[in-house]
Amino acid sequence: MRKPQFLASALLLLAVSTQAQHRFVGGSDTWMGSIVAVNDQTREITLKAAFSNETQTFTGVLKTGLRVRRRDGSETTLQMSELSLGSTEAAYYARKTRKVGGKKEKYFEIYRLDPVYIFHHEPIREQRP
């Protein structure tokens, strides 16, 4: 009797673990991965997540004036120079459109960026509550 329940649980766990790093959490689209590229002029960042057999990337534009909470409790505007290549971040984003050269272009605007703690290290800012 317990074999079908175990098999169903194992298949569900396998399906969840093979999904991309995109999630829909609390009414927000999120993506988690390591920073592999930062463009100061366009304010774009690229996150990469590696799986057993594939690698996926996400590119988004940081919202102008994005505020982050520092370890001392203060809030300041995030500077592009503060983003470290290789650090793992969770990006909360919204799908937006803008006009570029007279044509509409779709992009992802990142309105919140939280560090993800994988191993013990001291990030320069904290996750928001």
C-alpha positions in Angstrom: 0.0 0.0 0.0 2.8 2.4 0.8 4.7 1.9 -2.5 2.3 4.0 -4.6 2.5 6.9 -2.1 6.3 6.7 -2.0 6.5 6.5 -5.8 4.2 9.5 -6.2 6.3 11.5 -3.6 9.5 10.6 -5.3 8.2 11.6 -8.7 7.0 14.9 -7.3 10.3 15.6 -5.7 12.2 14.8 -8.9 9.9 17.2 -10.9 10.4 20.0 -8.4 14.2 19.6 -8.3 14.6 19.7 -12.1 12.7 23.0 -12.6 14.5 26.2 -13.5 15.4 28.7 -10.9 12.4 30.8 -11.8 9.8 30.9 -9.1 6.5 32.7 -8.3 6.7 33.6 -4.7 4.1 35.7 -2.8 2.7 37.3 -5.9 6.2 38.0 -7.4 8.3 36.5 -10.1 11.8 35.5 -8.7 14.9 34.1 -10.2 17.9 32.8 -8.2 21.5 32.4 -9.5 25.1 33.5 -9.4 26.0 36.9 -10.9 28.0 36.3 -14.1 27.8 39.7 -15.8 27.2 43.3 -14.8 26.7 46.2 -17.2 27.1 49.7 -15.5 25.7 51.7 -18.5 22.5 49.7 -18.9 22.2 48.6 -15.3 21.7 45.0 -16.5 22.8 42.0 -14.5 22.9 38.4 -15.6 22.3 35.5 -13.3 23.2 31.9 -14.1 22.0 28.7 -12.5 23.6 25.4 -13.3 21.8 22.1 -13.1 23.0 18.5 -13.6 22.7 18.7 -17.4 21.9 22.3 -18.3 22.7 25.9 -17.5 20.1 28.7 -17.6 20.6 32.4 -17.5 18.4 35.4 -16.6 19.1 39.0 -17.6 17.3 41.9 -15.9 17.6 45.6 -15.4 18.0 47.0 -11.9 15.3 49.6 -11.1 16.7 53.1 -10.8 17.1 54.0 -7.1 16.9 50.4 -5.9 17.2 50.6 -2.1 18.9 47.8 0.0 19.2 47.3 3.7 22.8 47.3 5.1 24.1 45.1 7.9 23.9 48.1 10.3 20.2 48.5 9.5 20.5 51.6 7.3 19.0 51.7 3.8 20.9 53.1 0.9 20.7 53.0 -2.9 22.4 50.0 -4.4 25.4 50.9 -6.6 26.3 48.6 -9.5 29.9 48.5 -8.3 28.8 46.7 -5.1 27.6 43.7 -7.1 30.3 40.9 -7.0 30.6 38.4 -9.8 30.0 34.9 -8.5 27.7 36.0 -5.6 24.4 34.3 -5.4 21.3 36.6 -5.5 17.6 36.2 -5.6 16.1 38.7 -8.0 12.4 39.8 -7.7 11.3 41.2 -11.0 8.4 42.5 -13.1 7.9 42.2 -16.8 7.9 45.6 -18.5 8.0 47.2 -21.9 9.8 50.3 -23.2 10.4 52.0 -26.5 13.8 51.7 -28.0 14.4 53.2 -31.5 10.6 53.5 -32.0 10.0 49.9 -31.3 8.5 48.3 -28.1 11.0 46.1 -26.2 10.2 43.7 -23.4 12.5 43.5 -20.4 12.6 42.4 -16.8 12.9 45.1 -14.2 14.4 44.0 -10.9 12.8 45.8 -8.0 14.4 43.8 -5.2 17.7 41.9 -5.0 18.5 39.8 -1.9 21.7 37.9 -1.2 21.4 34.1 -0.8 23.4 32.5 2.0 24.8 29.2 0.8 27.9 29.0 3.0 28.9 31.2 5.9 30.1 34.5 4.6 29.6 38.1 5.4 27.6 40.0 2.8 27.6 43.7 2.7 23.8 43.9 2.9 21.0 41.8 4.5 17.9 40.2 3.1 14.7 42.2 3.6 12.2 40.8 6.1 
